[in-house]
Amino acid sequence: GFLNGGEITIHIPNWVLWSLALSIILSVIKNLWEIIWKHILGNGNKQTQELKTIKDNHLKHIEEKLNNIEETSKETDKKIFEYIDNIRTVLMEHEGRISKLE
């Protein structure tokens, strides 16, 4: 254990989990859209150009959202690694102090 058997827990901030959840949900929605539209358009039931445009706009919108989330999660990853590095530094300082005490 570390310092009288205490445990170290690393807290992942909520917004990290939320952005991950959001990206998963959005990609699921995107896939569902694809499937639904393939079904509608592939049914020999040719829809108007208007519907196709709506679909494309929806997909474009979802793509943009996913890209934004990807950017955000890259930032997030960087922050998490910085956070872990800080923890590591603190631990090393503690170890230094402990070995002086010994």
N, CA, C and O atoms as a GROMACS GRO file, in nm:
protein
  408
    1GLY      N    1   0.082  -0.121   0.000
    1GLY     CA    2   0.000   0.000   0.000
    1GLY      C    3   0.085   0.125   0.000
    1GLY      O    4   0.206   0.119   0.019
    2PHE      N    5   0.022   0.235  -0.021
    2PHE     CA    6   0.091   0.362  -0.029
    2PHE      C    7   0.058   0.444   0.093
    2PHE      O    8  -0.060   0.462   0.126
    3LEU      N    9   0.160   0.496   0.161
    3LEU     CA   10   0.140   0.574   0.283
    3LEU      C   11   0.030   0.513   0.370
    3LEU      O   12  -0.088   0.537   0.348
    4ASN      N   13   0.069   0.435   0.466
    4ASN     CA   14  -0.022   0.359   0.555
    4ASN      C   15  -0.143   0.296   0.484
    4ASN      O   16  -0.258   0.310   0.527
    5GLY      N   17  -0.113   0.226   0.374
    5GLY     CA   18  -0.215   0.141   0.312
    5GLY      C   19  -0.329   0.214   0.243
    5GLY      O   20  -0.426   0.151   0.203
    6GLY      N   21  -0.318   0.346   0.227
    6GLY     CA   22  -0.426   0.418   0.157
    6GLY      C   23  -0.422   0.384   0.010
    6GLY      O   24  -0.317   0.349  -0.044
    7GLU      N   25  -0.534   0.394  -0.055
    7GLU     CA   26  -0.537   0.366  -0.198
    7GLU      C   27  -0.541   0.495  -0.276
    7GLU      O   28  -0.597   0.595  -0.232
    8ILE      N   29  -0.480   0.491  -0.394
    8ILE     CA   30  -0.484   0.608  -0.480
    8ILE      C   31  -0.593   0.584  -0.582
    8ILE      O   32  -0.592   0.484  -0.654
    9THR      N   33  -0.689   0.676  -0.590
    9THR     CA   34  -0.790   0.663  -0.694
    9THR      C   35  -0.774   0.780  -0.789
    9THR      O   36  -0.752   0.894  -0.748
   10ILE      N   37  -0.787   0.750  -0.917
   10ILE     CA   38  -0.780   0.856  -1.016
   10ILE      C   39  -0.922   0.887  -1.059
   10ILE      O   40  -0.993   0.801  -1.110
   11HIS      N   41  -0.962   1.012  -1.039
   11HIS     CA   42  -1.098   1.051  -1.076
   11HIS      C   43  -1.099   1.104  -1.218
   11HIS      O   44  -1.028   1.199  -1.250
   12ILE      N   45  -1.178   1.041  -1.302
   12ILE     CA   46  -1.194   1.093  -1.437
   12ILE      C   47  -1.309   1.193  -1.432
   12ILE      O   48  -1.419   1.159  -1.389
   13PRO      N   49  -1.283   1.316  -1.476
   13PRO     CA   50  -1.389   1.417  -1.468
   13PRO      C   51  -1.514   1.375  -1.545
   13PRO      O   52  -1.505   1.306  -1.647
   14ASN      N   53  -1.631   1.417  -1.494
   14ASN     CA   54  -1.758   1.380  -1.557
   14ASN      C   55  -1.768   1.419  -1.704
   14ASN      O   56  -1.820   1.344  -1.786
   15TRP      N   57  -1.715   1.538  -1.736
   15TRP     CA   58  -1.731   1.584  -1.875
   15TRP      C   59  -1.658   1.493  -1.973
   15TRP      O   60  -1.696   1.484  -2.090
   16VAL      N   61  -1.555   1.425  -1.925
   16VAL     CA   62  -1.485   1.328  -2.012
   16VAL      C   63  -1.580   1.214  -2.045
   16VAL      O   64  -1.596   1.174  -2.161
   17LEU      N   65  -1.643   1.161  -1.939
   17LEU     CA   66  -1.735   1.048  -1.959
   17LEU      C   67  -1.852   1.090  -2.047
   17LEU      O   68  -1.895   1.015  -2.134
   18TRP      N   69  -1.904   1.212  -2.022
   18TRP     CA   70  -2.016   1.260  -2.102
   18TRP      C   71  -1.979   1.271  -2.249
   18TRP      O   72  -2.057   1.231  -2.336
   19SER      N   73  -1.860   1.326  -2.278
   19SER     CA   74  -1.825   1.343  -2.420
   19SER      C   75  -1.806   1.207  -2.487
   19SER      O   76  -1.839   1.191  -2.605
   20LEU      N   77  -1.752   1.110  -2.412
   20LEU     CA   78  -1.741   0.974  -2.469
   20LEU      C   79  -1.879   0.916  -2.497
   20LEU      O   80  -1.904   0.862  -2.605
   21ALA      N   81  -1.968   0.928  -2.398
   21ALA     CA   82  -2.104   0.874  -2.413
   21ALA      C   83  -2.172   0.939  -2.534
   21ALA      O   84  -2.236   0.872  -2.614
   22LEU      N   85  -2.155   1.071  -2.545
   22LEU     CA   86  -2.219   1.145  -2.654
   22LEU      C   87  -2.168   1.096  -2.789
   22LEU      O   88  -2.246   1.079  -2.882
   23SER      N   89  -2.037   1.075  -2.799
   23SER     CA   90  -1.982   1.032  -2.928
   23SER      C   91  -2.034   0.894  -2.965
   23SER      O   92  -2.061   0.866  -3.082
   24ILE      N   93  -2.046   0.806  -2.864
   24ILE     CA   94  -2.100   0.672  -2.891
   24ILE      C   95  -2.245   0.682  -2.939
   24ILE      O   96  -2.283   0.620  -3.039
   25ILE      N   97  -2.325   0.761  -2.865
   25ILE     CA   98  -2.466   0.777  -2.901
   25ILE      C   99  -2.480   0.832  -3.042
   25ILE      O  100  -2.560   0.783  -3.121
   26LEU      N  101  -2.400   0.935  -3.073
   26LEU     CA  102  -2.409   0.996  -3.206
   26LEU      C  103  -2.372   0.897  -3.316
   26LEU      O  104  -2.436   0.895  -3.422
   27SER      N  105  -2.269   0.816  -3.293
   27SER     CA  106  -2.231   0.722  -3.400
   27SER      C  107  -2.338   0.614  -3.417
   27SER      O  108  -2.360   0.565  -3.528
   28VAL      N  109  -2.404   0.576  -3.306
   28VAL     CA  110  -2.515   0.480  -3.316
   28VAL      C  111  -2.628   0.541  -3.399
   28VAL      O  112  -2.683   0.477  -3.488
   29ILE      N  113  -2.662   0.668  -3.367
   29ILE     CA  114  -2.768   0.737  -3.442
   29ILE      C  115  -2.732   0.742  -3.590
   29ILE      O  116  -2.816   0.716  -3.677
   30LYS      N  117  -2.606   0.775  -3.618
   30LYS     CA  118  -2.561   0.785  -3.756
   30LYS      C  119  -2.581   0.651  -3.828
   30LYS      O  120  -2.632   0.647  -3.940
   31ASN      N  121  -2.541   0.541  -3.762
   31ASN     CA  122  -2.556   0.409  -3.824
   31ASN      C  123  -2.703   0.374  -3.847
   31ASN      O  124  -2.739   0.319  -3.951
   32LEU      N  125  -2.788   0.407  -3.748
   32LEU     CA  126  -2.930   0.381  -3.762
   32LEU      C  127  -2.987   0.458  -3.882
   32LEU      O  128  -3.061   0.404  -3.963
   33TRP      N  129  -2.949   0.587  -3.890
   33TRP     CA  130  -2.991   0.668  -4.004
   33TRP      C  131  -2.956   0.598  -4.135
   33TRP      O  132  -3.041   0.582  -4.222
   34GLU      N  133  -2.830   0.555  -4.147
   34GLU     CA  134  -2.784   0.488  -4.269
   34GLU      C  135  -2.874   0.368  -4.301
   34GLU      O  136  -2.920   0.352  -4.414
   35ILE      N  137  -2.898   0.286  -4.199
   35ILE     CA  138  -2.975   0.163  -4.219
   35ILE      C  139  -3.118   0.197  -4.262
   35ILE      O  140  -3.171   0.141  -4.359
   36ILE      N  141  -3.180   0.291  -4.188
   36ILE     CA  142  -3.319   0.329  -4.218
   36ILE      C  143  -3.330   0.382  -4.360
   36ILE      O  144  -3.421   0.345  -4.434
   37TRP      N  145  -3.236   0.470  -4.398
   37TRP     CA  146  -3.244   0.529  -4.531
   37TRP      C  147  -3.217   0.428  -4.641
   37TRP      O  148  -3.281   0.431  -4.746
   38LYS      N  149  -3.122   0.338  -4.618
   38LYS     CA  150  -3.097   0.234  -4.718
   38LYS      C  151  -3.224   0.153  -4.738
   38LYS      O  152  -3.259   0.116  -4.850
   39HIS      N  153  -3.293   0.125  -4.626
   39HIS     CA  154  -3.416   0.047  -4.632
   39HIS      C  155  -3.522   0.121  -4.713
   39HIS      O  156  -3.585   0.064  -4.802
   40ILE      N  157  -3.542   0.251  -4.681
   40ILE     CA  158  -3.643   0.330  -4.751
   40ILE      C  159  -3.610   0.343  -4.899
   40ILE      O  160  -3.695   0.320  -4.986
   41LEU      N  161  -3.485   0.380  -4.927
   41LEU     CA  162  -3.447   0.408  -5.066
   41LEU      C  163  -3.430   0.279  -5.146
   41LEU      O  164  -3.448   0.277  -5.267
   42GLY      N  165  -3.396   0.171  -5.075
   42GLY     CA  166  -3.370   0.045  -5.144
   42GLY      C  167  -3.496  -0.036  -5.169
   42GLY      O  168  -3.489  -0.143  -5.229
   43ASN      N  169  -3.610   0.014  -5.123
   43ASN     CA  170  -3.734  -0.063  -5.132
   43ASN      C  171  -3.803  -0.052  -5.267
   43ASN      O  172  -3.923  -0.079  -5.279
   44GLY      N  173  -3.726  -0.011  -5.369
   44GLY     CA  174  -3.789   0.011  -5.499
   44GLY      C  175  -3.884   0.130  -5.490
   44GLY      O  176  -3.944   0.172  -5.589
   45ASN      N  177  -3.895   0.183  -5.369
   45ASN     CA  178  -3.983   0.295  -5.342
   45ASN      C  179  -3.898   0.421  -5.349
   45ASN      O  180  -3.864   0.479  -5.246
   46LYS      N  181  -3.862   0.463  -5.471
   46LYS     CA  182  -3.767   0.575  -5.487
   46LYS      C  183  -3.825   0.704  -5.430
   46LYS      O  184  -3.926   0.755  -5.478
   47GLN      N  185  -3.758   0.756  -5.328
   47GLN     CA  186  -3.804   0.880  -5.266
   47GLN      C  187  -3.762   1.000  -5.350
   47GLN      O  188  -3.679   0.988  -5.440
   48THR      N  189  -3.821   1.115  -5.320
   48THR     CA  190  -3.786   1.237  -5.393
   48THR      C  191  -3.645   1.281  -5.358
   48THR      O  192  -3.589   1.242  -5.256
   49GLN      N  193  -3.590   1.363  -5.446
   49GLN     CA  194  -3.456   1.419  -5.423
   49GLN      C  195  -3.454   1.494  -5.289
   49GLN      O  196  -3.352   1.498  -5.220
   50GLU      N  197  -3.570   1.554  -5.255
   50GLU     CA  198  -3.582   1.632  -5.132
   50GLU      C  199  -3.544   1.547  -5.010
   50GLU      O  200  -3.469   1.591  -4.924
   51LEU      N  201  -3.598   1.425  -5.005
   51LEU     CA  202  -3.569   1.337  -4.892
   51LEU      C  203  -3.421   1.305  -4.884
   51LEU      O  204  -3.362   1.304  -4.776
   52LYS      N  205  -3.361   1.279  -5.002
   52LYS     CA  206  -3.219   1.247  -5.004
   52LYS      C  207  -3.138   1.365  -4.950
   52LYS      O  208  -3.041   1.346  -4.877
   53THR      N  209  -3.179   1.486  -4.989
   53THR     CA  210  -3.110   1.606  -4.941
   53THR      C  211  -3.121   1.616  -4.789
   53THR      O  212  -3.023   1.646  -4.721
   54ILE      N  213  -3.241   1.591  -4.737
   54ILE     CA  214  -3.261   1.595  -4.591
   54ILE      C  215  -3.167   1.496  -4.524
   54ILE      O  216  -3.100   1.528  -4.426
   55LYS      N  217  -3.163   1.374  -4.580
   55LYS     CA  218  -3.075   1.270  -4.524
   55LYS      C  219  -2.930   1.317  -4.524
   55LYS      O  220  -2.861   1.308  -4.422
   56ASP      N  221  -2.885   1.368  -4.640
   56ASP     CA  222  -2.745   1.411  -4.650
   56ASP      C  223  -2.713   1.521  -4.550
   56ASP      O  224  -2.607   1.521  -4.488
   57ASN      N  225  -2.808   1.614  -4.535
   57ASN     CA  226  -2.787   1.722  -4.438
   57ASN      C  227  -2.777   1.669  -4.296
   57ASN      O  228  -2.692   1.711  -4.218
   58HIS      N  229  -2.866   1.574  -4.264
   58HIS     CA  230  -2.862   1.512  -4.131
   58HIS      C  231  -2.727   1.447  -4.107
   58HIS      O  232  -2.664   1.467  -4.003
   59LEU      N  233  -2.683   1.367  -4.204
   59LEU     CA  234  -2.556   1.296  -4.188
   59LEU      C  235  -2.441   1.394  -4.176
   59LEU      O  236  -2.350   1.374  -4.095
   60LYS      N  237  -2.444   1.501  -4.258
   60LYS     CA  238  -2.337   1.599  -4.253
   60LYS      C  239  -2.332   1.662  -4.114
   60LYS      O  240  -2.225   1.681  -4.056
   61HIS      N  241  -2.451   1.693  -4.062
   61HIS     CA  242  -2.462   1.754  -3.929
   61HIS      C  243  -2.402   1.660  -3.823
   61HIS      O  244  -2.325   1.703  -3.737
   62ILE      N  245  -2.440   1.533  -3.831
   62ILE     CA  246  -2.390   1.434  -3.735
   62ILE      C  247  -2.238   1.418  -3.748
   62ILE      O  248  -2.168   1.409  -3.648
   63GLU      N  249  -2.189   1.413  -3.872
   63GLU     CA  250  -2.044   1.403  -3.895
   63GLU      C  251  -1.972   1.519  -3.826
   63GLU      O  252  -1.871   1.499  -3.758
   64GLU      N  253  -2.025   1.641  -3.846
   64GLU     CA  254  -1.962   1.759  -3.786
   64GLU      C  255  -1.956   1.744  -3.635
   64GLU      O  256  -1.854   1.771  -3.572
   65LYS      N  257  -2.069   1.700  -3.576
   65LYS     CA  258  -2.074   1.680  -3.431
   65LYS      C  259  -1.967   1.579  -3.388
   65LYS      O  260  -1.894   1.603  -3.291
   66LEU      N  261  -1.958   1.468  -3.461
   66LEU     CA  262  -1.858   1.365  -3.427
   66LEU      C  263  -1.717   1.421  -3.436
   66LEU      O  264  -1.633   1.393  -3.350
   67ASN      N  265  -1.690   1.501  -3.541
   67ASN     CA  266  -1.557   1.560  -3.554
   67ASN      C  267  -1.525   1.652  -3.438
   67ASN      O  268  -1.414   1.652  -3.386
   68ASN      N  269  -1.626   1.733  -3.399
   68ASN     CA  270  -1.606   1.822  -3.284
   68ASN      C  271  -1.571   1.741  -3.160
   68ASN      O  272  -1.481   1.776  -3.084
   69ILE      N  273  -1.646   1.631  -3.141
   69ILE     CA  274  -1.622   1.548  -3.023
   69ILE      C  275  -1.483   1.486  -3.029
   69ILE      O  276  -1.415   1.476  -2.927
   70GLU      N  277  -1.442   1.445  -3.150
   70GLU     CA  278  -1.308   1.386  -3.164
   70GLU      C  279  -1.202   1.487  -3.121
   70GLU      O  280  -1.110   1.453  -3.047
   71GLU      N  281  -1.216   1.612  -3.169
   71GLU     CA  282  -1.122   1.718  -3.130
   71GLU      C  283  -1.122   1.732  -2.978
   71GLU      O  284  -1.016   1.736  -2.914
   72THR      N  285  -1.244   1.739  -2.922
   72THR     CA  286  -1.258   1.756  -2.777
   72THR      C  287  -1.189   1.643  -2.703
   72THR      O  288  -1.120   1.666  -2.604
   73SER      N  289  -1.209   1.518  -2.751
   73SER     CA  290  -1.152   1.407  -2.676
   73SER      C  291  -1.001   1.400  -2.690
   73SER      O  292  -0.933   1.347  -2.602
   74LYS      N  293  -0.945   1.455  -2.802
   74LYS     CA  294  -0.800   1.466  -2.809
   74LYS      C  295  -0.749   1.559  -2.700
   74LYS      O  296  -0.652   1.529  -2.630
   75GLU      N  297  -0.818   1.674  -2.687
   75GLU     CA  298  -0.784   1.769  -2.580
   75GLU      C  299  -0.795   1.700  -2.445
   75GLU      O  300  -0.707   1.711  -2.359
   76THR      N  301  -0.906   1.626  -2.428
   76THR     CA  302  -0.933   1.555  -2.304
   76THR      C  303  -0.820   1.458  -2.272
   76THR      O  304  -0.771   1.453  -2.159
   77ASP      N  305  -0.780   1.379  -2.372
   77ASP     CA  306  -0.671   1.284  -2.353
   77ASP      C  307  -0.547   1.356  -2.302
   77ASP      O  308  -0.481   1.310  -2.209
   78LYS      N  309  -0.517   1.470  -2.367
   78LYS     CA  310  -0.399   1.545  -2.328
   78LYS      C  311  -0.409   1.584  -2.181
   78LYS      O  312  -0.314   1.572  -2.105
   79LYS      N  313  -0.529   1.632  -2.142
   79LYS     CA  314  -0.549   1.675  -2.003
   79LYS      C  315  -0.534   1.558  -1.907
   79LYS      O  316  -0.474   1.571  -1.801
   80ILE      N  317  -0.590   1.442  -1.946
   80ILE     CA  318  -0.580   1.324  -1.859
   80ILE      C  319  -0.433   1.286  -1.839
   80ILE      O  320  -0.391   1.256  -1.728
   81PHE      N  321  -0.355   1.286  -1.948
   81PHE     CA  322  -0.214   1.250  -1.936
   81PHE      C  323  -0.138   1.350  -1.850
   81PHE      O  324  -0.054   1.312  -1.768
   82GLU      N  325  -0.169   1.480  -1.868
   82GLU     CA  326  -0.106   1.581  -1.782
   82GLU      C  327  -0.140   1.553  -1.637
   82GLU      O  328  -0.054   1.561  -1.549
   83TYR      N  329  -0.267   1.520  -1.613
   83TYR     CA  330  -0.317   1.492  -1.479
   83TYR      C  331  -0.240   1.375  -1.418
   83TYR      O  332  -0.196   1.381  -1.303
   84ILE      N  333  -0.226   1.268  -1.496
   84ILE     CA  334  -0.154   1.149  -1.449
   84ILE      C  335  -0.008   1.183  -1.422
   84ILE      O  336   0.049   1.138  -1.322
   85ASP      N  337   0.053   1.263  -1.510
   85ASP     CA  338   0.191   1.306  -1.488
   85ASP      C  339   0.205   1.382  -1.357
   85ASP      O  340   0.300   1.361  -1.281
   86ASN      N  341   0.109   1.471  -1.330
   86ASN     CA  342   0.112   1.545  -1.205
   86ASN      C  343   0.106   1.451  -1.086
   86ASN      O  344   0.180   1.467  -0.989
   87ILE      N  345   0.017   1.351  -1.094
   87ILE     CA  346   0.006   1.253  -0.986
   87ILE      C  347   0.139   1.181  -0.968
   87ILE      O  348   0.185   1.162  -0.855
   88ARG      N  349   0.200   1.142  -1.080
   88ARG     CA  350   0.327   1.071  -1.075
   88ARG      C  351   0.433   1.157  -1.004
   88ARG      O  352   0.507   1.109  -0.919
   89THR      N  353   0.437   1.285  -1.041
   89THR     CA  354   0.534   1.377  -0.981
   89THR      C  355   0.513   1.384  -0.830
   89THR      O  356   0.609   1.375  -0.753
   90VAL      N  357   0.387   1.400  -0.790
   90VAL     CA  358   0.356   1.408  -0.647
   90VAL      C  359   0.400   1.281  -0.576
   90VAL      O  360   0.458   1.287  -0.467
   91LEU      N  361   0.373   1.165  -0.636
   91LEU     CA  362   0.411   1.038  -0.576
   91LEU      C  363   0.563   1.030  -0.558
   91LEU      O  364   0.612   0.986  -0.453
   92MET      N  365   0.637   1.072  -0.661
   92MET     CA  366   0.782   1.068  -0.651
   92MET      C  367   0.831   1.158  -0.539
   92MET      O  368   0.922   1.122  -0.464
   93GLU      N  369   0.770   1.277  -0.527
   93GLU     CA  370   0.808   1.366  -0.417
   93GLU      C  371   0.783   1.298  -0.284
   93GLU      O  372   0.866   1.305  -0.193
   94HIS      N  373   0.667   1.232  -0.271
   94HIS     CA  374   0.635   1.160  -0.148
   94HIS      C  375   0.738   1.052  -0.120
   94HIS      O  376   0.787   1.038  -0.008
   95GLU      N  377   0.771   0.974  -0.224
   95GLU     CA  378   0.870   0.868  -0.206
   95GLU      C  379   1.002   0.925  -0.160
   95GLU      O  380   1.068   0.869  -0.072
   96GLY      N  381   1.040   1.040  -0.219
   96GLY     CA  382   1.164   1.106  -0.178
   96GLY      C  383   1.161   1.140  -0.030
   96GLY      O  384   1.257   1.115   0.043
   97ARG      N  385   1.049   1.197   0.015
   97ARG     CA  386   1.036   1.234   0.156
   97ARG      C  387   1.041   1.110   0.245
   97ARG      O  388   1.105   1.110   0.350
   98ILE      N  389   0.971   1.004   0.201
   98ILE     CA  390   0.966   0.882   0.282
   98ILE      C  391   1.106   0.822   0.296
   98ILE      O  392   1.146   0.783   0.405
   99SER      N  393   1.181   0.816   0.185
   99SER     CA  394   1.314   0.755   0.194
   99SER      C  395   1.406   0.840   0.283
   99SER      O  396   1.496   0.787   0.347
  100LYS      N  397   1.385   0.973   0.286
  100LYS     CA  398   1.462   1.056   0.379
  100LYS      C  399   1.429   1.019   0.523
  100LYS      O  400   1.517   1.013   0.609
  101LEU      N  401   1.299   0.994   0.548
  101LEU     CA  402   1.256   0.960   0.683
  101LEU      C  403   1.315   0.826   0.727
  101LEU      O  404   1.353   0.807   0.842
  102GLU      N  405   1.321   0.732   0.631
  102GLU     CA  406   1.377   0.601   0.665
  102GLU      C  407   1.526   0.617   0.694
  102GLU      O  408   1.593   0.519   0.724
   0.00000   0.00000   0.00000
